[in-house]
Amino acid sequence: MSERTHCGVKPSDSAWSVFLVFLRLGLTSFGGPIAHLGYFREAFVARRQWLSERSYAELVALCQLLPGPASSQVGIALGLSRAGFPGAVAAWAGFTLPSALLLTLCAQGLGAWGGGAPSGLLHGLKIVAVAVVAQAVWGMARSLCTDFARVTIALFAACTALLWPNAVGQIAVITGSAITGLILLKPPGSPAGEELPFSLSRKAGLAALVMFFALLVGLPLLTRIWPSQALAMINAFYSAGSLVFGGGHVVLPLLESATVANGWVANDTFLAGYGLAQAIPGPLFTFAAFLGASMSLQPSGWVGATVGILAIFTPSFLLVVGAVPFWETLRRSARSQSALAGVNAGVVGLLLAALYQPVWTSAIAKPADLAWALIALMALMFWKWPAWLVVLGCGVFGWLLSSTF
């Protein structure tokens, strides 16, 4: 850990070697963001000893503090520490491309089927999405809503998201939760320990943060001045990647309001793709590739998938590069930790609202659907079946039912 040059680069590392390590993880990391962090710890702390247990824990804390996909951001940061900026890109590409390619192919397949796609298959995928989101809500609530104040924040966040179901409502929930946490939640003790293995200048970090906010504010203005489908897509996916706390599941309502509400993607296609995203390894944010490929207007197909995937992950790069130089100061701030605790509780409320609308309302139409969803939930939570097997089983079961009856 002591042999470092600027940006944490070690002379023995190359972007290609980083890519190969993360490609293996991208092909085998099932189970969602929490499971991904476990895979990363085994690969980089226990086996390769790229960093210490304490440094890894603090890196995870940093990425959970930032909006966006925490597991992907941890990967970007690890690549940055080992091979500089090329290493960050290599880590992201290796971890992301397998699932992005698979979801794009799935979108192309559903598009080719068109109206002939088996209705039972799509219905099964929508029902399993209910189970997956319900499991995420329960797991996050148990760890993030541990007292009366946090439960209250989560419930108010859910009500706000249901009554104000758009991007502005999402921002209001995150902002209000942070302020409430800062006021009501007791600050935890400040962490102490070794520095993270980075050596980025504050000037570089500040430039990245300025670019992040410039795009966040500038893209909506450009979309109004020069209306186009491509620019509107970039704005929608960039905003989703910038404003989501809590990982892949929580991006669901933002992407739904950006794509389905605008008529870019059919609701059935949206939920079917979300179900498929549970069956493959890698980050759930690659759902953006499926949506980009499924667009009813141009760009769509492979071009749309590329636009979606690059736009939704760009904020993660900018935020990681921007936060690293300031993390040592921020991680010792009790006030920032209180605000983050409030945001985490608000995230649970957002996910609870998403469980009802659009997931539940689009999938559960009769008692049999609820029974089916409960069985899928039991398989995930109590029988400990892997998510990909549950998704595959529900899809095949629905297909068989539609073919038989």
Secondary structure as UniProt FT lines:
FT   HELIX           6..8
FT   TURN            11..12
FT   HELIX           15..28
FT   HELIX           33..40
FT   HELIX           41..47
FT   HELIX           53..65
FT   HELIX           70..113
FT   HELIX           114..116
FT   HELIX           119..144
FT   HELIX           148..163
FT   HELIX           167..184
FT   HELIX           202..225
FT   HELIX           229..243
FT   HELIX           248..251
FT   HELIX           252..259
FT   TURN            260..263
FT   HELIX           267..277
FT   TURN            278..279
FT   HELIX           284..286
FT   HELIX           287..293
FT   HELIX           301..323
FT   HELIX           324..326
FT   HELIX           327..330
FT   TURN            331..332
FT   HELIX           334..354
FT   HELIX           355..360
FT   HELIX           361..363
FT   HELIX           367..381
FT   HELIX           387..404
//
